[in-house]
């Protein structure tokens, strides 16, 4: 092998000769990187060790520059002396380059080069379909696959651009595949696998490397399989285990792949001591699998796009979530992953957390957590009564996921930038309140197949889609600021929807309804949504009233601040009482919590705010001045001071610009309100049209 330095815009030194070359790089005004070319004269493994470091980190990037193309094949970030970069398989006759960089004030790093030659030789793709096909022609070089010394496939470089590198199906013989390198040569993409084991028992893959293939190692309908001390870089998927039992994946690297390591529809799969960096979707995904064990796996930020990774649980049954063994020795950027299952009264507060995964538990409180650079910050599955509050989640694929759960509240959180801010699926009773959410690449909030949902007083901005709802019944969307998103609000195949008091501004699309019924959209402000302010393909089943539209061109001849002609929008829908100017008074109705058992007292705060620039006087009709509504979407009970609610008696009220008035009262849950129901609590401040100024919240009785 020969190596020569190439000129860079930064400073560094290269001392000695291969294979004991020392690289020193330091940060200067021109930058902090140093590059060298690599032209191996034999096949082997190349890496560097960090000898010393001043600063926060040193980064090692290795590129394949053969035939004029540049492909990143490895990125390692080193923090402490003694750490080694990823061991990269290099092939004789190909051209490579390495680039070193440092981070931190006055950063300087010294790195030592290493190279271990091996007798890797080119081989055609290998296909073995029966025990008697383990032959020298199929890459077998000897024994020691164990149990009476069966078969060893070793020392091969295989180009998988036209076929799977090694494919073994329907065998029971013991074998090991080791010291094998599979990539796709100069091809841009392949549909083929590095190693595919299907219907196999008693096989191992060890000390091998897979680059740029569709899947590094795929294991299908197999048992007693191991993947040990191997590397998968820039594959579509690193490791994929499907329909298999008793599989071990250990001490293996997944770097810069689309998906990391997956166990789907499998059981008793062990992931231990693996390092996952920069995978675009999940780091380790357990999909519809049971009794898996995860220990000592590390997830770090990196790769081409700087993705973070972690653990994601998925499935339709509780056993897909609560049968696993996931220890705190699994880490995200050095922070422990906390896995809680089958527990009651769980409190996780103000502690270092890489992820929080909760399954089949009751009364869960997660508060004051900072979770970043992972797949899912907080995941709740089959959980009853959970609160996630005052947390910061950033650079995660998803902030909060709740699925197949009940009575879930997310409040006062900063979520973003993320992939998806909050994802609710099959949740009965959910509230997302007072959060700031930004998801530049995906949705701010997704609500799918839920019922009894409140989204209130959130700021959702800078998302591809601000709020997406489908197949949901009874959802209240109130007092949110939804701004500068691609699509503001999209609601499909849902009914009993209230969209009230929201500011929907500067989005591509405003509020769009698709195949919805019993939707009531009122008291909102629509300003400069460029694709269209609103859309409703079922307008005769829904109501649009008392909204402000920035492009409304009608007049108000009688001065009641309501336009004399409708505001029309797609498809044949209209607001028949459009407001001439945006609402200046906002009303918020806030309860001390959302879910109460029968007989418990509901404590309510009603806030009346003047958000405008001029003084406002409200006139209250005597017949409505002390009323509160408690209603479902089907019927209403009106309460006043004669049947248990003490409300302020108001006739005229003057509010200064920026002033917020607060009124507190209580509502004893009474016998004529049945349990096991959800109710809308609506404070009425009548002035012209009382609905325009009503504040909404949700109360659940259980």
C-alpha positions in Angstrom: 0.0 0.0 0.0 1.1 3.6 -0.6 -0.3 6.7 0.9 0.5 10.3 -0.1 -0.7 13.6 1.4 -3.0 15.8 -0.6 -3.3 19.6 -0.2 -6.3 20.9 1.8 -7.5 24.3 2.9 -6.5 23.5 6.5 -3.4 22.5 8.3 -2.0 19.1 9.4 1.1 16.9 9.3 1.7 13.4 8.2 4.8 11.7 9.7 6.4 8.3 9.2 5.6 5.6 6.6 2.9 3.1 6.1 1.6 1.3 8.1 2.8 3.3 11.1 1.8 6.7 9.8 1.0 9.5 12.3 -1.5 12.3 11.5 -1.6 15.5 13.4 -4.4 18.0 12.6 -5.2 21.2 14.3 -7.8 24.0 14.0 -6.6 27.2 12.4 -8.1 30.2 10.7 -8.4 28.3 7.4 -10.3 25.4 8.9 -9.5 22.3 10.9 -9.1 19.3 8.6 -6.4 17.4 6.8 -6.7 14.9 4.0 -4.7 12.0 2.6 -5.1 9.6 -0.3 -5.0 5.8 0.1 -4.1 3.4 -2.6 -3.9 -0.1 -1.1 -1.5 -2.6 -2.7 -3.3 -5.5 -0.9 -6.7 -6.2 0.6 -7.1 -5.5 4.3 -8.6 -3.5 7.1 -7.6 0.1 7.8 -8.3 2.3 10.8 -6.7 4.9 13.1 -6.5 5.3 16.9 -6.7 8.5 18.8 -3.5 9.1 20.6 -4.2 12.6 22.0 -6.9 15.3 21.7 -7.2 18.9 22.7 -10.8 20.0 22.0 -14.1 18.1 21.9 -13.7 15.6 19.2 -11.9 14.3 16.1 -13.7 13.0 13.1 -12.4 10.5 10.5 -14.0 10.3 7.1 -13.1 7.6 4.6 -14.1 7.9 0.9 -14.0 5.5 -2.1 -12.8 7.7 -4.9 -12.4 5.0 -7.5 -13.1 5.8 -11.2 -13.7 9.5 -10.4 -16.7 8.9 -8.1 -16.7 9.9 -4.5 -18.6 7.7 -2.0 -18.5 8.1 1.7 -17.9 4.7 3.2 -17.2 5.5 6.9 -17.4 8.3 9.4 -16.1 7.9 12.9 -16.2 10.5 15.7 -13.6 10.0 18.4 -13.7 11.7 21.8 -11.1 10.1 24.1 -7.6 8.8 23.8 -7.4 5.1 22.9 -10.6 5.1 20.8 -10.4 3.6 17.4 -12.2 4.6 14.2 -14.3 2.1 12.4 -12.3 -0.7 10.8 -12.8 -0.3 7.0 -12.3 -3.0 4.4 -10.1 -1.8 1.6 -9.5 -3.6 -1.7 -6.3 -3.8 -3.8 -6.5 -1.7 -6.9 -9.2 0.7 -5.7 -8.5 4.3 -4.7 -9.6 5.8 -1.3 -9.2 9.1 0.6 -9.3 9.9 4.3 -10.1 13.3 5.8 -9.5 14.2 9.4 -11.1 17.1 11.2 -11.3 18.4 14.8 -13.9 20.3 16.8 -13.5 22.6 19.8 -11.6 25.7 20.8 -7.9 25.4 19.9 -8.5 21.8 18.9 -5.6 19.5 18.0 -5.5 15.8 17.5 -2.8 13.1 17.0 -4.0 9.9 15.3 -2.1 6.7 14.6 -2.7 4.7 11.4 -3.2 0.9 11.4 -3.5 -1.6 8.6 -4.0 -5.4 8.7 -3.6 -7.2 5.4 -5.7 -10.2 4.6 -6.0 -12.7 1.8 -9.3 -11.5 0.5 -9.9 -12.7 -3.0 -12.6 -11.9 -5.5 -15.5 -14.5 -5.8 -18.7 -14.7 -7.7 -22.0 -14.5 -5.7 -22.6 -17.6 -3.7 -25.8 -19.6 -3.7 -26.3 -22.6 -1.4 -29.7 -24.3 -1.4 -29.0 -27.6 0.5 -26.6 -29.0 3.0 -24.7 -30.9 0.3 -24.0 -27.6 -1.6 -21.4 -26.4 1.0 -18.5 -27.1 -1.4 -15.3 -25.3 -2.4 -17.0 -24.1 -5.6 -19.4 -22.2 -3.3 -16.7 -20.5 -1.3 -16.1 -23.1 1.5 -12.5 -23.1 2.5 -12.6 -25.5 5.4 -14.2 -26.5 8.6 -14.8 -25.1 12.1 -18.3 -24.0 11.7 -18.7 -26.1 14.9 -20.6 -29.2 15.8 -18.1 -31.7 14.4 -16.3 -29.1 12.3 -18.7 -28.4 9.4 -18.2 -25.4 7.0 -16.4 -22.1 6.8 -16.8 -19.6 4.0 -14.0 -17.0 4.4 -11.7 -14.5 2.7 -13.9 -13.4 -0.2 -14.7 -10.1 -1.8 -18.1 -10.4 -3.6 -19.8 -7.8 -5.9 -23.5 -7.9 -5.2 -24.6 -5.6 -8.0 -26.4 -8.5 -9.9 -27.1 -11.1 -7.2 -27.1 -11.6 -3.4 -23.5 -11.8 -2.1 -24.1 -15.0 -0.2 -27.5 -16.6 -0.3 -28.1 -19.8 1.8 -31.6 -21.4 2.0 -33.1 -24.5 3.5 -30.1 -25.8 5.3 -29.4 -27.3 8.8 -25.6 -27.8 8.6 -23.4 -25.6 10.8 -21.5 -22.9 9.1 -19.8 -19.6 9.6 -19.3 -16.8 7.1 -16.3 -14.7 8.1 -13.9 -12.2 6.8 -16.1 -11.5 3.8 -16.6 -8.2 2.1 -19.7 -7.5 0.0 -20.3 -4.3 -1.9 -21.7 -3.2 -5.3 -18.5 -2.0 -6.9 -19.2 1.0 -9.1 -22.9 0.5 -9.3 -25.1 3.2 -7.8 -27.7 1.0 -6.2 -28.7 -2.7 -5.9 -31.7 -4.6 -4.8 -29.5 -7.5 -3.5 -28.4 -8.5 0.0 -24.9 -8.9 1.4 -25.9 -12.1 3.1 -29.4 -13.7 2.9 -30.2 -16.6 5.2 -33.7 -18.1 4.6 -35.0 -21.3 6.2 -31.7 -21.8 7.8 -30.6 -23.2 11.2 -27.1 -23.1 12.8 -25.3 -20.3 10.9 -23.1 -17.4 11.8 -21.8 -14.3 10.1 -18.7 -12.9 11.7 -16.0 -10.2 11.1 -17.5 -9.3 7.7 -18.3 -6.0 6.1 -21.2 -4.9 3.9 -21.3 -1.7 2.0 -24.0 0.0 -0.1 -26.1 -3.2 -0.5 -29.8 -3.3 0.0 -29.5 -5.2 3.3 -26.2 -6.1 5.0 -27.5 -9.4 6.6 -31.1 -10.6 6.2 -32.4 -13.5 8.2 -35.8 -15.0 7.3 -37.7 -17.9 8.8 -34.5 -19.1 10.5 -33.2 -20.2 13.9 -30.0 -20.4 15.8 -28.3 -17.6 13.8 -25.6 -15.1 14.9 -24.2 -11.9 13.4 -21.0 -11.0 15.2 -18.4 -8.3 15.0 -19.4 -7.1 11.5 -19.9 -3.8 9.8 -22.8 -2.5 7.6 -22.2 0.9 6.0 -24.6 2.9 3.7 -26.9 0.0 3.2 -30.6 0.5 2.8 -31.0 -1.7 5.9 -28.1 -3.0 8.1 -29.6 -6.1 9.7 -33.1 -7.5 9.1 -34.5 -10.4 11.1 -37.9 -11.6 9.9 -40.1 -14.5 11.2 -37.1 -16.0 13.0 -36.3 -17.3 16.5 -33.1 -17.4 18.6 -31.0 -14.9 16.7 -28.1 -12.9 18.2 -26.7 -9.7 16.7 -23.6 -8.6 18.7 -20.7 -6.2 18.5 -21.8 -5.1 15.0 -21.7 -1.6 13.5 -24.6 0.0 11.5 -23.4 3.2 10.0 -25.1 5.7 7.7 -27.8 3.3 6.6 -31.4 4.2 5.8 -32.6 1.7 8.5 -30.5 0.1 11.2 -31.3 -3.2 12.8 -34.8 -4.7 12.6 -36.6 -7.7 14.2 -40.0 -8.2 12.7 -42.5 -10.9 13.5 -39.7 -12.7 15.4 -39.1 -13.9 18.9 -36.0 -14.2 21.2 -33.8 -12.0 19.2 -30.8 -10.5 21.1 -29.1 -7.3 20.2 -26.0 -6.7 22.4 -23.0 -4.4 22.2 -23.9 -3.0 18.8 -23.0 0.6 17.6 -25.6 2.3 15.5 -24.8 5.7 14.0 -26.6 8.0 11.5 -29.4 5.8 10.3 -32.2 7.8 8.8 -35.1 5.9 10.4 -35.0 3.5 13.3 -31.7 2.5 15.0 -33.2 -0.8 16.4 -36.8 -1.6 15.5 -38.8 -4.3 17.2 -41.8 -4.7 15.0 -44.5 -7.2 16.1 -41.9 -9.2 17.9 -41.7 -10.7 21.4 -39.2 -11.6 24.1 -36.3 -9.7 22.6 -33.2 -8.7 24.6 -31.3 -5.4 24.1 -28.2 -4.6 26.2 -25.2 -2.4 25.8 -26.2 -1.0 22.4 -25.0 2.5 21.7 -26.7 5.1 19.4 -24.9 8.2 18.2 -25.4 11.1 15.8 -23.5 10.9 12.6 -23.6 9.8 9.0 -24.1 11.8 5.9 -27.0 13.8 7.3 -26.3 13.7 11.0 -29.2 11.6 12.0 -29.6 10.3 15.6 -30.8 6.8 16.4 -32.5 4.8 19.2 -35.0 2.1 19.8 -38.6 1.9 18.4 -41.2 -0.6 19.5 -44.1 -1.4 17.2 -47.0 -3.8 16.9 -50.7 -4.3 17.5 -50.6 -6.4 20.7 -49.5 -5.6 24.2 -47.0 -8.5 24.0 -45.2 -6.6 21.2 -44.3 -4.0 23.8 -44.1 -5.5 27.3 -42.2 -8.9 26.8 -38.8 -7.5 26.1 -35.7 -7.0 28.2 -34.2 -3.6 27.5 -31.6 -2.4 30.0 -30.4 1.1 30.8 -27.0 0.0 29.4 -28.4 0.9 26.0 -27.6 4.5 25.4 -28.2 7.5 23.2 -25.2 9.8 23.1 -24.2 8.3 26.4 -27.6 8.8 28.1 -29.5 5.7 29.3 -32.6 4.4 27.6 -35.3 3.8 30.2 -37.7 1.0 29.5 -40.7 0.6 31.9 -43.3 -2.1 31.6 -46.2 -3.5 33.7 -45.8 -0.7 36.3 -48.1 1.6 38.3 -47.3 5.1 39.5 -44.3 5.8 37.4 -42.4 9.0 37.9 -39.5 10.0 35.6 -38.4 13.5 36.4 -35.4 15.7 35.8 -32.9 12.9 35.1 -30.6 12.2 32.1 -32.6 10.1 29.6 -31.7 8.9 26.1 -35.2 7.7 25.5 -38.3 6.8 27.6 -40.2 3.7 26.5 -43.3 2.8 28.6 -45.5 -0.2 28.0 -48.6 -1.6 29.7 -48.4 0.8 32.7 -50.7 3.1 34.6 -50.3 6.6 36.1 -47.2 7.6 34.3 -45.6 11.1 34.8 -42.6 12.2 32.7 -41.5 15.7 33.5 -38.5 18.1 33.0 -36.7 15.8 30.6 -34.3 16.8 27.8 -34.2 14.2 25.1 -32.4 14.7 21.8 -30.9 13.0 18.8 -32.9 9.8 18.9 -35.7 7.9 17.1 -38.6 8.5 19.6 -38.0 10.7 22.7 -41.1 9.3 24.6 -43.1 6.3 23.6 -46.3 5.2 25.4 -48.0 2.0 24.4 -51.0 0.4 26.2 -50.7 3.0 28.9 -53.6 4.4 30.9 -53.3 7.9 32.5 -50.0 9.5 31.4 -48.6 13.0 31.6 -45.6 14.3 29.6 -44.9 17.9 30.7 -42.2 20.5 30.7 -39.9 18.5 28.5 -37.6 19.5 25.7 -37.3 17.2 22.7 -35.1 18.2 19.7 -33.6 16.6 16.7 -35.6 13.4 17.3 -37.4 11.5 14.6 -40.6 11.8 16.8 -41.1 13.7 20.0 -43.9 11.8 21.7 -45.7 8.7 20.4 -48.8 7.4 22.2 -50.6 4.3 20.9 -53.4 2.1 22.1 -53.6 4.2 25.3 -56.1 6.3 27.2 -56.0 9.6 29.0 -52.7 10.9 27.7 -51.7 14.5 28.2 -48.7 16.3 26.6 -48.3 19.8 27.9 -45.8 22.7 28.2 -43.2 21.0 26.1 -40.8 22.3 23.5 -40.7 19.8 20.6 -38.5 20.6 17.7 -37.0 20.6 15.4 -38.1 17.0 15.0 -39.3 14.7 12.3 -42.8 14.4 13.8 -43.7 16.4 16.9 -46.5 14.3 18.5 -48.1 11.1 17.1 -51.3 9.8 18.6 -52.7 6.5 17.3 -55.7 4.6 18.8 -55.8 6.8 21.9 -59.0 7.4 23.8 -58.8 10.7 25.6 -55.8 12.8 24.7 -54.7 16.4 25.3 -51.8 18.3 23.7 -51.7 21.7 25.3 -49.4 24.8 25.5 -46.6 23.2 23.5 -44.3 24.7 20.9 -43.9 22.3 18.0 -41.8 22.5 14.8 -41.2 19.7 12.4 -39.5 21.0 9.3 -39.4 17.6 7.5 -42.8 16.1 8.5 -46.0 16.7 10.6 -46.2 18.7 13.8 -49.0 16.7 15.2 -50.6 13.5 13.8 -53.9 12.2 15.3 -55.0 8.9 13.8 -58.0 6.6 14.8 -58.5 8.4 18.1 -61.5 9.7 20.0 -62.0 12.5 22.5 -58.9 14.6 21.7 -58.1 18.2 22.7 -55.4 20.3 21.0 -55.3 23.7 22.7 -53.0 26.7 22.9 -50.1 25.2 21.0 -47.8 26.9 18.6 -47.2 24.7 15.5 -44.9 26.3 13.0 -42.4 25.5 10.3 -43.7 22.0 9.6 -44.4 20.3 6.3 -47.9 19.7 7.7 -48.9 21.4 10.9 -51.7 19.2 12.1 -53.0 16.0 10.4 -56.1 14.2 11.6 -57.7 11.0 10.2 -60.4 8.5 11.2 -60.9 10.4 14.5 -64.1 11.3 16.3 -64.7 14.1 18.8 -61.7 16.3 18.5 -61.4 19.9 19.7 -58.8 22.1 18.0 -58.8 25.4 19.9 -56.7 28.5 20.4 -53.7 27.2 18.5 -51.3 29.3 16.5 -50.6 27.4 13.3 -48.2 29.3 11.1 -45.7 29.0 8.3 -46.4 25.4 7.6 -46.8 23.7 4.2 -50.3 22.5 5.1 -51.8 24.2 8.2 -54.6 21.7 9.2 -55.7 18.7 7.3 -58.6 16.6 8.7 -59.9 13.5 6.8 -62.6 10.9 7.4 -63.4 12.3 10.9 -66.6 13.5 12.6 -67.7 15.6 15.5 -64.9 18.1 15.0 -64.6 21.6 16.5 -62.0 24.0 15.1 -62.3 27.2 17.1 -60.3 30.3 18.0 -57.2 29.3 16.1 -54.8 31.7 14.2 -54.1 30.0 10.9 -51.6 32.2 9.1 -48.9 32.1 6.4 -49.3 28.4 5.6 -49.6 26.9 2.2 -53.1 25.6 2.9 -55.3 26.7 5.8 -57.9 24.3 7.2 -58.8 21.5 4.8 -61.6 19.0 5.5 -61.8 15.8 3.5 -64.9 13.5 3.8 -65.7 14.9 7.3 -69.1 15.4 8.9 -70.4 17.3 11.9 -67.5 19.6 11.8 -67.9 23.1 13.3 -65.3 25.7 12.2 -65.8 29.1 13.9 -64.0 32.0 15.4 -60.7 31.4 13.6 -58.4 33.8 11.9 -57.3 32.9 8.4 -54.5 35.1 7.0 -52.5 34.7 3.8 -52.6 31.0 3.4 -51.2 30.8 -0.2 -52.6 27.6 -1.6 -56.1 28.2 -0.2 -57.5 29.5 3.0 -59.9 26.5 3.4 -61.3 23.5 1.7 -64.3 21.3 2.4 -65.5 18.5 0.0 -68.6 17.8 2.2 -69.9 21.3 2.9 -73.5 20.4 3.7 -72.5 18.2 6.6 -70.3 20.9 8.3 -70.6 24.5 9.6 -68.2 27.4 8.9 -69.2 30.6 10.7 -67.7 33.8 12.3 -64.2 33.3 10.9 -62.0 36.2 9.8 -60.6 35.8 6.2 -57.8 38.2 5.1 -59.0 38.1 1.5 -62.7 38.6 2.2 -63.9 41.4 -0.1 -67.5 41.8 1.3 -69.0 44.8 3.2 -70.7 45.3 6.6 -73.5 47.7 5.9 -75.0 47.5 9.4 -71.7 47.7 11.3 -72.1 44.5 13.3 -68.6 43.3 12.3 -70.2 40.4 10.3 -70.0 40.5 6.5 -73.2 40.9 4.6 -72.3 38.2 2.0 -70.7 34.8 2.4 -67.1 34.0 2.0 -66.9 31.2 -0.6 -64.1 28.6 -0.9 -63.5 25.2 -2.3 -65.5 23.0 -3.0 -68.8 24.9 -3.0 -68.4 25.6 0.8 -68.8 29.0 2.5 -68.6 30.9 5.7 -72.1 32.5 5.9 -71.1 34.9 8.7 -67.6 36.0 8.0 -66.0 38.6 10.4 -64.9 41.9 9.1 -61.9 42.2 11.5 -59.9 39.6 13.5 -61.2 38.8 17.0 -59.6 41.0 19.6 -60.9 39.1 22.7 -60.0 35.6 23.4 -61.5 33.3 26.0 -59.7 30.3 27.5 -61.3 27.7 29.7 -58.7 25.6 31.6 -59.4 22.8 34.1 -57.0 21.6 36.8 -56.8 18.3 34.9 -58.9 16.6 32.2 -60.0 13.3 33.7 -62.0 12.9 36.9 -63.7 10.0 38.7 -67.3 10.3 39.6 -68.0 12.8 42.4 -64.7 14.6 42.1 -64.8 18.4 41.8 -63.7 20.1 38.6 -61.8 23.3 39.2 -62.1 25.8 36.3 -60.2 28.9 35.4 -61.7 31.2 32.7 -59.3 33.7 31.1 -60.5 36.7 29.1 -57.7 38.4 27.1 -57.6 41.5 25.0 -55.1 40.7 22.3 -55.6 43.9 20.4 -54.3 47.4 20.6 -57.5 49.2 21.8 -59.7 49.1 24.8 -62.7 46.7 24.5 -66.0 46.8 26.5 -68.1 43.6 26.6 -71.9 43.7 27.2 -73.3 40.6 28.8 -77.0 39.6 28.3 -78.7 39.0 31.6 -80.0 35.6 30.4 -76.5 34.3 29.7 -74.3 36.1 32.2 -73.7 33.2 34.6 -73.8 30.1 32.5 -71.4 27.3 31.8 -72.1 24.6 29.3 -71.2 20.9 29.8 -71.9 19.1 26.7 -71.1 16.1 24.5 -71.4 16.6 20.7 -75.0 15.3 21.0 -76.6 17.0 23.9 -76.0 19.9 26.3 -76.6 20.4 30.0 -76.6 24.1 31.1 -75.4 24.7 34.6 -75.7 27.8 36.7 -75.4 28.8 40.3 -78.6 27.1 41.2 -77.3 23.6 40.4 -73.8 23.7 41.7 -71.6 26.1 39.7 -70.6 29.5 41.1 -69.9 31.9 38.2 -69.1 35.6 38.3 -72.1 37.9 37.6 -71.0 40.2 34.9 -73.0 42.9 33.0 -70.3 45.1 31.5 -66.6 44.4 31.3 -63.9 46.7 30.1 -60.5 45.2 29.1 -57.4 47.2 28.3 -55.0 46.2 25.5 -52.8 43.3 26.6 -54.9 42.8 29.8 -56.0 39.3 30.9 -58.8 38.8 33.4 -59.0 35.6 35.3 -62.1 34.0 36.9 -62.1 30.8 39.0 -65.0 28.6 39.8 -65.8 24.9 40.5 -68.2 22.4 39.2 -69.1 19.4 41.4 -69.7 16.4 39.2 -73.3 15.6 39.8 -75.5 12.5 39.5 -77.2 13.6 36.4 -73.9 13.6 34.4 -73.2 9.9 33.8 -69.7 8.5 34.1 -67.7 6.9 31.3 -68.4 9.9 29.1 -66.4 12.8 27.8 -67.7 16.3 27.9 -66.9 19.7 26.3 -66.7 22.4 29.0 -67.4 25.7 27.3 -67.3 29.1 29.0 -69.6 31.7 27.5 -68.8 35.3 27.2 -71.7 36.7 25.2 -71.1 39.8 23.1 -72.8 40.0 19.7 -72.5 36.3 18.9 -71.6 34.4 22.0 -70.1 31.5 20.1 -67.4 33.7 18.7 -66.0 34.3 22.1 -66.4 30.9 23.7 -63.5 29.1 25.2 -63.3 25.3 25.0 -61.7 22.5 26.9 -62.3 18.8 27.4 -63.4 17.0 30.6 -63.4 13.2 30.9 -65.3 11.3 33.5 -64.2 7.8 34.4 
